[in-house]
Amino acid sequence: MSDRTVAVLAGGLSHEREVSLRSGRRLAGALRANGVDVREWDVDSALLERLDTDRPDVVAVALHGGEGENGAVQQVLELLGIPFVGTPSGACRRAWDKPSVKAELVRAGLSTPEWVALPHSTFRELGARGVLDAIVERIGLPLVLKPDQGGSALGVQVVHSADDLPAAMVSTFAYADTVLAERFVTGTEVAVSVVHDGDEPRALPPVEVEVPSGFYDYTCRYTPGAATFHCPARLPQDVLRTLADTALDAHRLLGMRDISRMDAIVDSSGAVQVLEMNVSPGLTDTSLLPTAVAADGTDLATVYQALVERAATRQG
């Protein structure tokens, strides 16, 4: 039992609000079951008053998308001097922008699928057809379209034909003003979570994602039974070690703290291709972090209580 008061922040106004609420409920329930005094707060106009009148010892951020991952909420908590579990605001801002993350990974010698990121204005001003043709010429088909920011695979599309590209691009632009077009890499989809609940950050067992359709989209992520998970991933030991090392390298490189998740593809050569990094991994019943925690022989409450204690005693 802990004598800390913990406020779990969830909800907010992003496209991922409902997923965040589910993550928050699960985390709050797990901590309460371990005797922690928990408040569950939505991120709305009443939040600052709550933080002032019922100031918690520590905040646990269970927000997905928007201000919960782009550093805005974390910046407010830093301004108020309230310790929180998770990545500092500046590193959140860096990790929020997928093209910038990919560029940093490449500079550090880590592998990520070839990509190009262009704003909507480029297509409007230069002509969509010519820009799309240039993308296909450079990246090839199939390719993946993603909003440059956000998670839960919202707005993500796999495009197999050049004829389908214009409509897919319009659909993805509904989620962001800039679209990232990325080379489609076949292989084993894996997620590796990193937790810093001891002296050093450590990688949890990699979770392999098996989806009949071959595309781990929003529906597959949050519909029980739509995907099959294998933890640890069914990969050779040397590849498992590389996955763990890569996740830790990326975690440190981007300045992440306490907890993160790397999404990656292990291609046919056994190379790890990093897709993206997440500062606020999902905690729902179908999320990958809880699966990895269970395979590690512990539970969500134990992991987060250790992170709460780290946050409460952190200097600066």
Phi and psi in degrees as GROMACS dihedral restraints (atoms count N, CA, C in turn):
[ dihedral_restraints ]
;  ai    aj    ak    al  type     phi  dphi    fc
    3     4     5     6     1  -108.7    20    10
    4     5     6     7     1   146.5    20    10
    6     7     8     9     1   -95.9    20    10
    7     8     9    10     1    10.2    20    10
    9    10    11    12     1   -78.9    20    10
   10    11    12    13     1   144.5    20    10
   12    13    14    15     1   -97.0    20    10
   13    14    15    16     1   130.5    20    10
   15    16    17    18     1  -122.8    20    10
   16    17    18    19     1   127.1    20    10
   18    19    20    21     1  -100.5    20    10
   19    20    21    22     1   120.8    20    10
   21    22    23    24     1   -94.5    20    10
   22    23    24    25     1   117.7    20    10
   24    25    26    27     1   -95.5    20    10
   25    26    27    28     1   128.5    20    10
   27    28    29    30     1  -149.2    20    10
   28    29    30    31     1   172.7    20    10
   30    31    32    33     1    89.6    20    10
   31    32    33    34     1  -111.3    20    10
   33    34    35    36     1    76.4    20    10
   34    35    36    37     1  -166.3    20    10
   36    37    38    39     1  -118.1    20    10
   37    38    39    40     1    16.6    20    10
   39    40    41    42     1   -79.1    20    10
   40    41    42    43     1   172.4    20    10
   42    43    44    45     1   -60.3    20    10
   43    44    45    46     1   -20.4    20    10
   45    46    47    48     1  -100.7    20    10
   46    47    48    49     1    22.5    20    10
   48    49    50    51     1   -55.2    20    10
   49    50    51    52     1   -49.4    20    10
   51    52    53    54     1   -65.0    20    10
   52    53    54    55     1   -39.0    20    10
   54    55    56    57     1   -64.5    20    10
   55    56    57    58     1   -41.9    20    10
   57    58    59    60     1   -61.5    20    10
   58    59    60    61     1   -42.3    20    10
   60    61    62    63     1   -60.9    20    10
   61    62    63    64     1   -39.0    20    10
   63    64    65    66     1   -67.0    20    10
   64    65    66    67     1   -40.7    20    10
   66    67    68    69     1   -61.9    20    10
   67    68    69    70     1   -45.0    20    10
   69    70    71    72     1   -62.8    20    10
   70    71    72    73     1   -42.8    20    10
   72    73    74    75     1   -62.4    20    10
   73    74    75    76     1   -41.2    20    10
   75    76    77    78     1   -67.3    20    10
   76    77    78    79     1   -43.2    20    10
   78    79    80    81     1   -65.2    20    10
   79    80    81    82     1   -45.5    20    10
   81    82    83    84     1   -61.3    20    10
   82    83    84    85     1   -42.5    20    10
   84    85    86    87     1   -63.8    20    10
   85    86    87    88     1   -40.5    20    10
   87    88    89    90     1   -65.1    20    10
   88    89    90    91     1   -43.2    20    10
   90    91    92    93     1   -67.4    20    10
   91    92    93    94     1   -41.2    20    10
   93    94    95    96     1   -62.0    20    10
   94    95    96    97     1   -38.8    20    10
   96    97    98    99     1   -62.9    20    10
   97    98    99   100     1   -22.2    20    10
   99   100   101   102     1   -96.6    20    10
  100   101   102   103     1    11.3    20    10
  102   103   104   105     1    86.6    20    10
  103   104   105   106     1    14.6    20    10
  105   106   107   108     1   -84.6    20    10
  106   107   108   109     1   139.9    20    10
  108   109   110   111     1   -81.0    20    10
  109   110   111   112     1   106.6    20    10
  111   112   113   114     1  -116.6    20    10
  112   113   114   115     1   137.8    20    10
  114   115   116   117     1  -111.4    20    10
  115   116   117   118     1   139.3    20    10
  117   118   119   120     1  -108.3    20    10
  118   119   120   121     1   115.6    20    10
  120   121   122   123     1  -124.4    20    10
  121   122   123   124     1   132.7    20    10
  123   124   125   126     1   -76.0    20    10
  124   125   126   127     1   154.8    20    10
  126   127   128   129     1   -95.3    20    10
  127   128   129   130     1    94.3    20    10
  129   130   131   132     1  -142.1    20    10
  130   131   132   133     1  -166.2    20    10
  132   133   134   135     1   -68.1    20    10
  133   134   135   136     1   -13.3    20    10
  135   136   137   138     1   -90.7    20    10
  136   137   138   139     1    -4.6    20    10
  138   139   140   141     1   -61.9    20    10
  139   140   141   142     1   -46.4    20    10
  141   142   143   144     1   -61.6    20    10
  142   143   144   145     1   -39.1    20    10
  144   145   146   147     1   -65.1    20    10
  145   146   147   148     1   -41.6    20    10
  147   148   149   150     1   -61.1    20    10
  148   149   150   151     1   -44.0    20    10
  150   151   152   153     1   -63.6    20    10
  151   152   153   154     1   -29.5    20    10
  153   154   155   156     1   -80.9    20    10
  154   155   156   157     1   -44.7    20    10
  156   157   158   159     1   -86.4    20    10
  157   158   159   160     1   -22.6    20    10
  159   160   161   162     1  -134.7    20    10
  160   161   162   163     1    55.1    20    10
  162   163   164   165     1   -59.4    20    10
  163   164   165   166     1   120.4    20    10
  165   166   167   168     1   -81.1    20    10
  166   167   168   169     1   163.5    20    10
  168   169   170   171     1   -71.4    20    10
  169   170   171   172     1   -38.1    20    10
  171   172   173   174     1  -145.5    20    10
  172   173   174   175     1   146.7    20    10
  174   175   176   177     1  -107.3    20    10
  175   176   177   178     1   135.9    20    10
  177   178   179   180     1  -109.5    20    10
  178   179   180   181     1   119.0    20    10
  180   181   182   183     1   -88.8    20    10
  181   182   183   184     1   115.1    20    10
  183   184   185   186     1  -116.5    20    10
  184   185   186   187     1    36.3    20    10
  186   187   188   189     1   -91.6    20    10
  187   188   189   190     1   144.7    20    10
  189   190   191   192     1  -126.8    20    10
  190   191   192   193     1   130.9    20    10
  192   193   194   195     1    78.8    20    10
  193   194   195   196     1   167.8    20    10
  195   196   197   198     1    52.3    20    10
  196   197   198   199     1  -137.9    20    10
  198   199   200   201     1   -70.1    20    10
  199   200   201   202     1   -13.8    20    10
  201   202   203   204     1   -77.8    20    10
  202   203   204   205     1   -20.2    20    10
  204   205   206   207     1  -120.1    20    10
  205   206   207   208     1   -13.8    20    10
  207   208   209   210     1   -89.5    20    10
  208   209   210   211     1     5.1    20    10
  210   211   212   213     1    97.5    20    10
  211   212   213   214     1    -7.9    20    10
  213   214   215   216     1   -66.2    20    10
  214   215   216   217     1   -51.0    20    10
  216   217   218   219     1   -64.4    20    10
  217   218   219   220     1   -40.3    20    10
  219   220   221   222     1   -62.4    20    10
  220   221   222   223     1   -37.0    20    10
  222   223   224   225     1   -64.6    20    10
  223   224   225   226     1   -39.9    20    10
  225   226   227   228     1   -63.3    20    10
  226   227   228   229     1   -43.9    20    10
  228   229   230   231     1   -62.4    20    10
  229   230   231   232     1   -37.9    20    10
  231   232   233   234     1   -66.0    20    10
  232   233   234   235     1   -40.6    20    10
  234   235   236   237     1   -61.1    20    10
  235   236   237   238     1   -37.1    20    10
  237   238   239   240     1   -83.7    20    10
  238   239   240   241     1    -8.7    20    10
  240   241   242   243     1    72.2    20    10
  241   242   243   244     1    29.3    20    10
  243   244   245   246     1  -100.8    20    10
  244   245   246   247     1   120.4    20    10
  246   247   248   249     1   -63.2    20    10
  247   248   249   250     1   146.1    20    10
  249   250   251   252     1  -144.5    20    10
  250   251   252   253     1   151.9    20    10
  252   253   254   255     1   -81.3    20    10
  253   254   255   256     1   126.8    20    10
  255   256   257   258     1   131.3    20    10
  256   257   258   259     1  -176.0    20    10
  258   259   260   261     1   -77.1    20    10
  259   260   261   262     1   139.8    20    10
  261   262   263   264     1   -59.7    20    10
  262   263   264   265     1   161.2    20    10
  264   265   266   267     1   -59.5    20    10
  265   266   267   268     1   -43.3    20    10
  267   268   269   270     1   -62.1    20    10
  268   269   270   271     1   -43.1    20    10
  270   271   272   273     1   -70.7    20    10
  271   272   273   274     1   -32.0    20    10
  273   274   275   276     1   -60.2    20    10
  274   275   276   277     1   -43.5    20    10
  276   277   278   279     1   -61.8    20    10
  277   278   279   280     1   -39.7    20    10
  279   280   281   282     1   -65.4    20    10
  280   281   282   283     1   -44.5    20    10
  282   283   284   285     1   -73.7    20    10
  283   284   285   286     1   -21.0    20    10
  285   286   287   288     1   -68.0    20    10
  286   287   288   289     1   -30.9    20    10
  288   289   290   291     1   -94.2    20    10
  289   290   291   292     1   106.1    20    10
  291   292   293   294     1   -59.6    20    10
  292   293   294   295     1   -45.9    20    10
  294   295   296   297     1   -59.7    20    10
  295   296   297   298     1   -39.0    20    10
  297   298   299   300     1   -65.6    20    10
  298   299   300   301     1   -40.3    20    10
  300   301   302   303     1   -61.4    20    10
  301   302   303   304     1   -46.0    20    10
  303   304   305   306     1   -61.1    20    10
  304   305   306   307     1   -39.8    20    10
  306   307   308   309     1   -63.7    20    10
  307   308   309   310     1   -40.3    20    10
  309   310   311   312     1   -66.3    20    10
  310   311   312   313     1   -39.4    20    10
  312   313   314   315     1   -61.1    20    10
  313   314   315   316     1   -44.3    20    10
  315   316   317   318     1   -63.6    20    10
  316   317   318   319     1   -43.4    20    10
  318   319   320   321     1   -61.9    20    10
  319   320   321   322     1   -28.8    20    10
  321   322   323   324     1   -87.2    20    10
  322   323   324   325     1     1.2    20    10
  324   325   326   327     1    87.9    20    10
  325   326   327   328     1    10.3    20    10
  327   328   329   330     1   -92.5    20    10
  328   329   330   331     1   153.9    20    10
  330   331   332   333     1   -95.7    20    10
  331   332   333   334     1   139.6    20    10
  333   334   335   336     1  -148.1    20    10
  334   335   336   337     1   146.8    20    10
  336   337   338   339     1   -58.1    20    10
  337   338   339   340     1   144.6    20    10
  339   340   341   342     1   -56.6    20    10
  340   341   342   343     1   145.1    20    10
  342   343   344   345     1  -151.0    20    10
  343   344   345   346     1   166.2    20    10
  345   346   347   348     1  -143.8    20    10
  346   347   348   349     1   141.8    20    10
  348   349   350   351     1  -126.0    20    10
  349   350   351   352     1   126.5    20    10
  351   352   353   354     1  -137.0    20    10
  352   353   354   355     1   141.3    20    10
  354   355   356   357     1   -78.2    20    10
  355   356   357   358     1   163.0    20    10
  357   358   359   360     1   -58.4    20    10
  358   359   360   361     1   -34.6    20    10
  360   361   362   363     1   -61.5    20    10
  361   362   363   364     1   -31.2    20    10
  363   364   365   366     1   -63.1    20    10
  364   365   366   367     1   -43.2    20    10
  366   367   368   369     1   -67.4    20    10
  367   368   369   370     1   -36.8    20    10
  369   370   371   372     1   -70.0    20    10
  370   371   372   373     1   -41.2    20    10
  372   373   374   375     1   -84.4    20    10
  373   374   375   376     1   -32.4    20    10
  375   376   377   378     1  -101.8    20    10
  376   377   378   379     1   -10.1    20    10
  378   379   380   381     1    99.2    20    10
  379   380   381   382     1   117.3    20    10
  381   382   383   384     1   -61.3    20    10
  382   383   384   385     1   -43.6    20    10
  384   385   386   387     1   -61.0    20    10
  385   386   387   388     1   -45.7    20    10
  387   388   389   390     1   -65.4    20    10
  388   389   390   391     1   -39.6    20    10
  390   391   392   393     1   -67.4    20    10
  391   392   393   394     1   -41.9    20    10
  393   394   395   396     1   -63.6    20    10
  394   395   396   397     1   -40.0    20    10
  396   397   398   399     1   -62.2    20    10
  397   398   399   400     1   -39.7    20    10
  399   400   401   402     1   -65.8    20    10
  400   401   402   403     1   -37.7    20    10
  402   403   404   405     1   -63.4    20    10
  403   404   405   406     1   -46.9    20    10
  405   406   407   408     1   -62.8    20    10
  406   407   408   409     1   -40.2    20    10
  408   409   410   411     1   -61.8    20    10
  409   410   411   412     1   -37.5    20    10
  411   412   413   414     1   -82.8    20    10
  412   413   414   415     1   -47.8    20    10
  414   415   416   417     1   -89.6    20    10
  415   416   417   418     1   -35.8    20    10
  417   418   419   420     1    87.5    20    10
  418   419   420   421     1   175.5    20    10
  420   421   422   423     1  -123.2    20    10
  421   422   423   424     1   147.5    20    10
  423   424   425   426     1   -71.3    20    10
  424   425   426   427     1   162.5    20    10
  426   427   428   429     1  -138.4    20    10
  427   428   429   430     1   166.6    20    10
  429   430   431   432     1  -114.9    20    10
  430   431   432   433     1   133.3    20    10
  432   433   434   435     1  -104.7    20    10
  433   434   435   436     1   134.5    20    10
  435   436   437   438     1  -138.9    20    10
  436   437   438   439     1   145.1    20    10
  438   439   440   441     1   -60.5    20    10
  439   440   441   442     1   145.5    20    10
  441   442   443   444     1   -70.4    20    10
  442   443   444   445     1   -12.8    20    10
  444   445   446   447     1  -138.9    20    10
  445   446   447   448     1   154.9    20    10
  447   448   449   450     1   109.5    20    10
  448   449   450   451     1   173.9    20    10
  450   451   452   453     1  -143.4    20    10
  451   452   453   454     1  -162.0    20    10
  453   454   455   456     1    59.9    20    10
  454   455   456   457     1    19.5    20    10
  456   457   458   459     1    62.1    20    10
  457   458   459   460     1    18.8    20    10
  459   460   461   462     1   -68.3    20    10
  460   461   462   463     1   127.9    20    10
  462   463   464   465     1    81.2    20    10
  463   464   465   466     1    -1.0    20    10
  465   466   467   468     1   -81.8    20    10
  466   467   468   469     1   135.4    20    10
  468   469   470   471     1  -137.3    20    10
  469   470   471   472     1   140.5    20    10
  471   472   473   474     1   -99.7    20    10
  472   473   474   475     1   124.1    20    10
  474   475   476   477     1  -112.8    20    10
  475   476   477   478     1   122.0    20    10
  477   478   479   480     1  -101.8    20    10
  478   479   480   481     1   -21.3    20    10
  480   481   482   483     1  -127.7    20    10
  481   482   483   484     1   141.3    20    10
  483   484   485   486     1   -61.4    20    10
  484   485   486   487     1   -29.7    20    10
  486   487   488   489     1   -66.6    20    10
  487   488   489   490     1   -26.8    20    10
  489   490   491   492     1   -87.3    20    10
  490   491   492   493     1    -9.3    20    10
  492   493   494   495     1   -66.1    20    10
  493   494   495   496     1   -44.1    20    10
  495   496   497   498     1   -59.1    20    10
  496   497   498   499     1   -45.9    20    10
  498   499   500   501     1   -66.1    20    10
  499   500   501   502     1   -39.2    20    10
  501   502   503   504     1   -64.8    20    10
  502   503   504   505     1   -38.4    20    10
  504   505   506   507     1   -64.1    20    10
  505   506   507   508     1   -43.5    20    10
  507   508   509   510     1   -59.9    20    10
  508   509   510   511     1   -42.4    20    10
  510   511   512   513     1   -62.8    20    10
  511   512   513   514     1   -41.6    20    10
  513   514   515   516     1   -70.9    20    10
  514   515   516   517     1   -34.9    20    10
  516   517   518   519     1   -63.9    20    10
  517   518   519   520     1   -15.0    20    10
  519   520   521   522     1   -67.8    20    10
  520   521   522   523     1   -17.5    20    10
  522   523   524   525     1  -106.3    20    10
  523   524   525   526     1   -14.2    20    10
  525   526   527   528     1  -163.7    20    10
  526   527   528   529     1   158.0    20    10
  528   529   530   531     1   -83.0    20    10
  529   530   531   532     1   -16.2    20    10
  531   532   533   534     1  -124.0    20    10
  532   533   534   535     1   134.8    20    10
  534   535   536   537     1  -112.8    20    10
  535   536   537   538     1   136.8    20    10
  537   538   539   540     1  -101.2    20    10
  538   539   540   541     1   121.5    20    10
  540   541   542   543     1  -102.3    20    10
  541   542   543   544     1   124.5    20    10
  543   544   545   546     1  -128.0    20    10
  544   545   546   547     1   141.3    20    10
  546   547   548   549     1   -60.2    20    10
  547   548   549   550     1   131.6    20    10
  549   550   551   552     1   -76.5    20    10
  550   551   552   553     1   123.2    20    10
  552   553   554   555     1  -111.7    20    10
  553   554   555   556     1   126.6    20    10
  555   556   557   558     1   -90.8    20    10
  556   557   558   559     1   151.2    20    10
  558   559   560   561     1   152.8    20    10
  559   560   561   562     1  -153.6    20    10
  561   562   563   564     1   -98.5    20    10
  562   563   564   565     1   121.1    20    10
  564   565   566   567     1   -82.3    20    10
  565   566   567   568     1   130.4    20    10
  567   568   569   570     1  -139.0    20    10
  568   569   570   571     1   144.7    20    10
  570   571   572   573     1  -121.3    20    10
  571   572   573   574     1   132.2    20    10
  573   574   575   576     1  -122.6    20    10
  574   575   576   577     1   116.9    20    10
  576   577   578   579     1   -92.4    20    10
  577   578   579   580     1   144.8    20    10
  579   580   581   582     1  -118.5    20    10
  580   581   582   583     1   131.2    20    10
  582   583   584   585     1  -126.2    20    10
  583   584   585   586     1   146.2    20    10
  585   586   587   588     1  -118.1    20    10
  586   587   588   589     1    69.2    20    10
  588   589   590   591     1  -103.6    20    10
  589   590   591   592     1    11.7    20    10
  591   592   593   594     1  -140.4    20    10
  592   593   594   595     1  -148.8    20    10
  594   595   596   597     1   -69.7    20    10
  595   596   597   598     1   -32.1    20    10
  597   598   599   600     1  -134.2    20    10
  598   599   600   601     1   152.3    20    10
  600   601   602   603     1   -64.5    20    10
  601   602   603   604     1   148.6    20    10
  603   604   605   606     1  -138.7    20    10
  604   605   606   607     1   149.7    20    10
  606   607   608   609     1   -89.4    20    10
  607   608   609   610     1   132.1    20    10
  609   610   611   612     1   -79.7    20    10
  610   611   612   613     1   165.4    20    10
  612   613   614   615     1   -55.0    20    10
  613   614   615   616     1   134.8    20    10
  615   616   617   618     1   -65.8    20    10
  616   617   618   619     1   140.9    20    10
  618   619   620   621     1  -104.0    20    10
  619   620   621   622     1   120.8    20    10
  621   622   623   624     1   -87.7    20    10
  622   623   624   625     1   133.7    20    10
  624   625   626   627     1  -107.1    20    10
  625   626   627   628     1   122.1    20    10
  627   628   629   630     1  -116.0    20    10
  628   629   630   631     1   117.8    20    10
  630   631   632   633     1  -124.4    20    10
  631   632   633   634     1   126.8    20    10
  633   634   635   636     1   -54.9    20    10
  634   635   636   637     1   -38.3    20    10
  636   637   638   639     1   -76.1    20    10
  637   638   639   640     1   -15.3    20    10
  639   640   641   642     1    84.2    20    10
  640   641   642   643     1    -0.6    20    10
  642   643   644   645     1  -130.9    20    10
  643   644   645   646     1   116.6    20    10
  645   646   647   648     1   -84.7    20    10
  646   647   648   649     1    78.0    20    10
  648   649   650   651     1   -89.6    20    10
  649   650   651   652     1  -174.5    20    10
  651   652   653   654     1   -58.6    20    10
  652   653   654   655     1   -44.7    20    10
  654   655   656   657     1   -61.7    20    10
  655   656   657   658     1   -45.0    20    10
  657   658   659   660     1   -64.2    20    10
  658   659   660   661     1   -34.0    20    10
  660   661   662   663     1   -68.0    20    10
  661   662   663   664     1   -32.0    20    10
  663   664   665   666     1  -123.8    20    10
  664   665   666   667     1    12.9    20    10
  666   667   668   669     1  -109.3    20    10
  667   668   669   670     1   114.0    20    10
  669   670   671   672     1   -55.0    20    10
  670   671   672   673     1   131.6    20    10
  672   673   674   675     1    87.9    20    10
  673   674   675   676     1    -8.9    20    10
  675   676   677   678     1   -74.7    20    10
  676   677   678   679     1   -22.4    20    10
  678   679   680   681     1  -133.1    20    10
  679   680   681   682     1   153.4    20    10
  681   682   683   684     1  -111.0    20    10
  682   683   684   685     1   134.4    20    10
  684   685   686   687     1  -113.0    20    10
  685   686   687   688     1   139.1    20    10
  687   688   689   690     1  -123.4    20    10
  688   689   690   691     1   121.2    20    10
  690   691   692   693     1  -140.2    20    10
  691   692   693   694     1   117.5    20    10
  693   694   695   696     1   -72.2    20    10
  694   695   696   697     1   159.7    20    10
  696   697   698   699     1   -57.6    20    10
  697   698   699   700     1   148.8    20    10
  699   700   701   702     1   -83.7    20    10
  700   701   702   703     1    70.9    20    10
  702   703   704   705     1  -134.6    20    10
  703   704   705   706     1   157.6    20    10
  705   706   707   708     1   -58.7    20    10
  706   707   708   709     1   153.5    20    10
  708   709   710   711     1   -59.0    20    10
  709   710   711   712     1   -37.0    20    10
  711   712   713   714     1   -67.5    20    10
  712   713   714   715     1   -33.2    20    10
  714   715   716   717     1   -71.4    20    10
  715   716   717   718     1   -39.4    20    10
  717   718   719   720     1   -60.5    20    10
  718   719   720   721     1   -40.3    20    10
  720   721   722   723     1   -65.4    20    10
  721   722   723   724     1   -40.5    20    10
  723   724   725   726     1   -64.3    20    10
  724   725   726   727     1   -39.8    20    10
  726   727   728   729     1   -59.5    20    10
  727   728   729   730     1   -47.1    20    10
  729   730   731   732     1   -62.6    20    10
  730   731   732   733     1   -45.3    20    10
  732   733   734   735     1   -62.7    20    10
  733   734   735   736     1   -41.4    20    10
  735   736   737   738     1   -65.3    20    10
  736   737   738   739     1   -43.3    20    10
  738   739   740   741     1   -61.9    20    10
  739   740   741   742     1   -42.0    20    10
  741   742   743   744     1   -67.2    20    10
  742   743   744   745     1   -41.2    20    10
  744   745   746   747     1   -61.1    20    10
  745   746   747   748     1   -44.8    20    10
  747   748   749   750     1   -67.7    20    10
  748   749   750   751     1   -40.1    20    10
  750   751   752   753     1   -56.7    20    10
  751   752   753   754     1   -48.5    20    10
  753   754   755   756     1   -70.0    20    10
  754   755   756   757     1   -42.8    20    10
  756   757   758   759     1   -56.2    20    10
  757   758   759   760     1   -42.3    20    10
  759   760   761   762     1   -89.3    20    10
  760   761   762   763     1     2.1    20    10
  762   763   764   765     1    73.6    20    10
  763   764   765   766     1    25.5    20    10
  765   766   767   768     1   -72.9    20    10
  766   767   768   769     1   157.8    20    10
  768   769   770   771     1  -140.6    20    10
  769   770   771   772     1   143.1    20    10
  771   772   773   774     1    73.0    20    10
  772   773   774   775     1   -57.0    20    10
  774   775   776   777     1  -155.6    20    10
  775   776   777   778     1   143.8    20    10
  777   778   779   780     1  -159.6    20    10
  778   779   780   781     1   170.9    20    10
  780   781   782   783     1  -141.9    20    10
  781   782   783   784     1   132.1    20    10
  783   784   785   786     1  -100.8    20    10
  784   785   786   787     1   129.1    20    10
  786   787   788   789     1  -102.2    20    10
  787   788   789   790     1   132.9    20    10
  789   790   791   792     1  -149.8    20    10
  790   791   792   793     1   165.0    20    10
  792   793   794   795     1  -119.9    20    10
  793   794   795   796     1   131.5    20    10
  795   796   797   798     1   -94.5    20    10
  796   797   798   799     1   111.6    20    10
  798   799   800   801     1   -79.9    20    10
  799   800   801   802     1  -178.3    20    10
  801   802   803   804     1   -63.4    20    10
  802   803   804   805     1   -21.4    20    10
  804   805   806   807     1   -88.3    20    10
  805   806   807   808     1    -4.6    20    10
  807   808   809   810     1    90.5    20    10
  808   809   810   811     1     3.3    20    10
  810   811   812   813     1   -79.1    20    10
  811   812   813   814     1   145.4    20    10
  813   814   815   816     1   -92.2    20    10
  814   815   816   817     1   118.9    20    10
  816   817   818   819     1  -106.9    20    10
  817   818   819   820     1   111.1    20    10
  819   820   821   822     1   -75.7    20    10
  820   821   822   823     1   126.9    20    10
  822   823   824   825     1   -90.6    20    10
  823   824   825   826     1   -49.4    20    10
  825   826   827   828     1  -166.5    20    10
  826   827   828   829     1   167.8    20    10
  828   829   830   831     1  -120.6    20    10
  829   830   831   832     1   143.7    20    10
  831   832   833   834     1  -123.2    20    10
  832   833   834   835     1   129.0    20    10
  834   835   836   837     1   -87.7    20    10
  835   836   837   838     1   -15.5    20    10
  837   838   839   840     1  -136.4    20    10
  838   839   840   841     1    76.8    20    10
  840   841   842   843     1   -61.3    20    10
  841   842   843   844     1   147.0    20    10
  843   844   845   846     1   -64.9    20    10
  844   845   846   847     1   151.0    20    10
  846   847   848   849     1  -126.6    20    10
  847   848   849   850     1    19.2    20    10
  849   850   851   852     1   -75.6    20    10
  850   851   852   853     1   177.1    20    10
  852   853   854   855     1   -63.6    20    10
  853   854   855   856     1   -23.8    20    10
  855   856   857   858     1  -106.9    20    10
  856   857   858   859     1     6.9    20    10
  858   859   860   861     1   -77.4    20    10
  859   860   861   862     1   161.7    20    10
  861   862   863   864     1   -87.5    20    10
  862   863   864   865     1   -30.1    20    10
  864   865   866   867     1   -61.5    20    10
  865   866   867   868     1   -48.9    20    10
  867   868   869   870     1   -59.6    20    10
  868   869   870   871     1   -33.8    20    10
  870   871   872   873     1   -63.0    20    10
  871   872   873   874     1   -44.1    20    10
  873   874   875   876     1   -67.3    20    10
  874   875   876   877     1   -38.6    20    10
  876   877   878   879     1   -61.8    20    10
  877   878   879   880     1   -43.9    20    10
  879   880   881   882     1   -64.0    20    10
  880   881   882   883     1   -41.2    20    10
  882   883   884   885     1   -66.4    20    10
  883   884   885   886     1   -23.7    20    10
  885   886   887   888     1   -80.2    20    10
  886   887   888   889     1    -3.9    20    10
  888   889   890   891     1    86.1    20    10
  889   890   891   892     1    18.6    20    10
  891   892   893   894     1  -130.9    20    10
  892   893   894   895     1  -159.3    20    10
  894   895   896   897     1  -144.7    20    10
  895   896   897   898     1   166.4    20    10
  897   898   899   900     1   -60.3    20    10
  898   899   900   901     1   -42.3    20    10
  900   901   902   903     1   -62.8    20    10
  901   902   903   904     1   -43.6    20    10
  903   904   905   906     1   -63.0    20    10
  904   905   906   907     1   -44.9    20    10
  906   907   908   909     1   -62.1    20    10
  907   908   909   910     1   -47.7    20    10
  909   910   911   912     1   -73.4    20    10
  910   911   912   913     1   -30.2    20    10
  912   913   914   915     1   -63.9    20    10
  913   914   915   916     1   -38.7    20    10
  915   916   917   918     1   -64.6    20    10
  916   917   918   919     1   -39.2    20    10
  918   919   920   921     1   -68.1    20    10
  919   920   921   922     1   -35.8    20    10
  921   922   923   924     1   -61.9    20    10
  922   923   924   925     1   -44.4    20    10
  924   925   926   927     1   -64.9    20    10
  925   926   927   928     1   -39.5    20    10
  927   928   929   930     1   -60.5    20    10
  928   929   930   931     1   -45.3    20    10
  930   931   932   933     1   -64.2    20    10
  931   932   933   934     1   -40.8    20    10
  933   934   935   936     1   -65.4    20    10
  934   935   936   937     1   -30.6    20    10
  936   937   938   939     1  -103.4    20    10
  937   938   939   940     1     3.2    20    10
  939   940   941   942     1   -68.7    20    10
  940   941   942   943     1   140.7    20    10
  942   943   944   945     1   -96.2    20    10
  943   944   945   946     1   124.7    20    10
